[in-house]
Amino acid sequence: MDQAAPPFDEGGLDDQVHAADLDRWLSSRFVADERARADLIALYAFEAELMAIPTRVTQPMLAEMRYVWWRDQLDGVFAGVPRKGHPVLEALTDVVARRGLERSPLEALIEAHIGRVHGEPHDLDAFYVGPMQAAVHVLAGPGHDAAVIEAGRVWGLIQVGRSEEARALRGRANRALKGLPTGAFPAVAHAALSDPSQGEGGKRLRLVWANLTGRI
C-alpha cells in the first residue's frame, strides 16, 4: 500500500512539531536533556503525521488507507527495520528500541483516528491519555501510567472544547501528579494550557508556572 504513504517534513522533526502542535512543542522546551527532548519530539512528530491525514484527503476511505499504511509501518518500527528514508519512522524506531515503548498505545491511537474519519466520537483515552503515558515513559521510564490518566483526560477535554469538565477534573489530576518524577513533568505540562486561543507568550508563561509548581 505504498501509494498511501503520506509525505513527511524534510525540514526537521522539531520544525514539524512546532508547526503542527505548538502546545506540546512548547512543553518539550522544558526537557533539559537534548536526547530526551529529541525522543519526545519524535513521538510527537508521529502523532503530527496522523493528525494531518484528514487535512490531506477528504474521503474517509482514502484517509483510512493512509492510517492503515501507518499501522502497517509499526511492524518495521517494532522490529527495528523502519522504512528507509522516512525521518519520522526512523526516529520513532530508534526511540522504541532505546526506551522500550509499547506498541498498543500507538495502535490504539491509529484506530481512534480511523474511527474519527468515519464520524465516531473522540476516544479521549486513545487520543490523549495513551500518548501522554508514552511521553512520560520516554522521559521517566515505565511505571507511571496511573499518575497521568487524569491529566491526559484534562488535556483531551480541553482539546474537544469541554472546558468545564476539564476544570472539574484538574484537582484530581494534580493530586495524582504528585507521584510523577519532576523530570517527566514536561510530558504533561501542556495540560495546564486551558485556553487554546491564548497567544504563544501567554502559553510560555503558563508553562513556566506549571513546571515550577508541578501542577497543571
Disulfide bonds with the S-S distance in Angstrom:
none
